[in-house]
Amino acid sequence: MTFIRTVLGDIDPSQAGVTYAHEHIIIEESFPTQTNPDFLLNDVAKITAELTQVYAAGGRTMIDTMPVNCGRNVVKLADVSSRSGIHIVAPTGIHLEKYYPASHWRYQYSEDQLTRLFIADVMEGIDRYDYNGPIVERTSHRAGMVKLATGDEAITSHQEVIFRAVVNTHRETGVPILTHTNEGRQAMEQVKRFDTLGANLRHVVLSHVDRRPDVTYHQELLKTGVRLEYDSAFRWKKDEPNGTYHLLETLLPDFPDQIVVGMDAARNTYWQSYGGKPGLVFLLTHFREELERRGLSGYWRKLMVDNPTALYTFKKV
């Protein structure tokens, strides 16, 4: 049996529909919002209004990517999903070091401890308090994706521990893997580690790589079988070439099954409900219209339905 694990329960992959492959739906008051106040996304009414607009425009599923103990609030994710009708996949895993204080427990836990914590999020339920205190109260809301992140620098020994724990979780449960890259840096190094550790690369997606619009680099990544997530179509300045659309034009004919799309709208200044722009309907309006203008409309279903559905479906290694 295959399924996609959403915050409100498992769904048949055929129910996923149009999917935003990398979003930040809830970011609660936390260490990241202390230094980045525009990261704060915790108003259930405003978030529900935005997602309801996406639903009305044809969106059906979103992948939330704020993992363990850096702003995740699974109770609010479930509430927003129930109110808006949008299926939401909740994450487990660990984000970049800069989103945690230097004294955080992530630096103390062993590979085995992290593995058991991630597996519990996937199989049992996410802690109501997101591991912010000594009491753990697991909810019925389970994680459907496990995340890790690397930065500009070479992959560190601490990050190696995270890699092993993430792949252990993936191999044990079948949960798909999503990664953060800093504008595509260390992407090939990530792939090599996943391959060595025995991950199923068809269920691994590397995010934000379109900020490095080097076609040859993307071709080499895609040849490994891994998936790539593009989310910067709305970020390029008007007076510069749009690297995201150029990559899609160049790569989709040869790699139609390996690219997914999101917005990574982690700042409230991107949300219409918070008074920002372009709003989360961008993918369903401006982005889709631009694909059509460039002769790429035939790939819409691949990018937004078929590829993310295949990626986020559980499959044991």
Summary of the structure (lengths in Angstrom):
residues: 317
radius of gyration: 18.0
end to end distance: 14.0
largest distance: 54.9
contacts: 1116
relative contact order: 0.16
helix: 44%
strand: 17%
